[in-house]
Amino acid sequence: MEITYKSIGIVHSPFKKPKGTPIQPRAARGIEGTVEIFPEYEKGLKDIEGFSHIILICHFHLSKTFSLEIKPYMEDKLHGLFATRAPSRPNPIGLSVVRLVKVKGYKLYIKDIDIVDGTPLLDIKPYIPEFGSEDIIKKGWLENNIGRLPDSKDDGRFTK
């Protein structure tokens, strides 16, 4: 079954290419960017300024073809694609939880951005930690590597 989505906006960040971009919002603390919503979706931003964090759902337009086994960031061993958060996927959809600083018309000013400039935006949702599971106990193969996150950057392995 083929599914088609339409972009609702564009993400703007200081990162002009994937290589060197932080690999998660936690590793991008303080980095500022904007989200430009297309005019026909501006009314959908009503009341969003009441949230401190939002989830950006994006189309990773620069990702190369996926493989079902990959060497993800922070690891030198092969893992199954679905046991990773790598950007090259059957459906190259990414999500980032970012801090919402302010809203001005059709623009959202954000911090902690780990997204390449020009990335198409598919959706925005408010981030509510209480809606998620509080019982996360196992982190899989990442358990021993999570401490490497602050220094980890995209090295180009998943880019066209």
Residue, then its C-alpha position, 0 to 999 in steps of 0.5 A: m500500500e502506498i501512503t502519501y504525506k504533504s509537508i506542512g512546513i520547513v525546519h530551519s537550523p544552522f546545520k546545512k548538511p547531515k554530517g556534523t549535525p547532533i544525532q539527538p536533541r539532547a546532544a543539541r542543547g541550546i542550538e536554536g532554529t525555527v519552524e516555518i509553517f505554511p500559511e494554510y496551516e497557521k491556524g493549527l498553531k493556536d494555543i501551542e505557545g502553552f507548551s514548553h516542548i513539541i514533537l517535530i515529525c519530519h521527512f528525512h529527505l537526505s537519507k540514503t536507501f535503507s538496509l535492514e542491518i546497519k552500524p548505527y551511531m555510537e556503535d561499531k557492530l551491526h544491529g537490526l534497523f528497527a533496533t536503532r534510531a538511524p535516519s535511513r529507513p523504509n519510511p525516512i520519518g524522524l521525530s525530535v522533541v525540541r523546546l518551544v521558545k516562542v511563536k510569532g505568526y507562522k514561525l516557531y522559535i525552538k531550541d535543542i534542534d538536531i535537524v538539517d536545515g530545509t527538512p520538510l515538516l510533516d506534523i507537530k504534536p505537543y510533548i507531554p511526558e506523562f503520556g509516555s511510559e515511565d517504566i523504561i528499564k532496558k535500553g538494549w545495545l545502547e545501554n553501554n553507549i548512551g554516555r557517548l551521546p553528548d559528543s556524537k555527531d552525524d558522520g555521513r553514513f546515512t546520507k545520499 
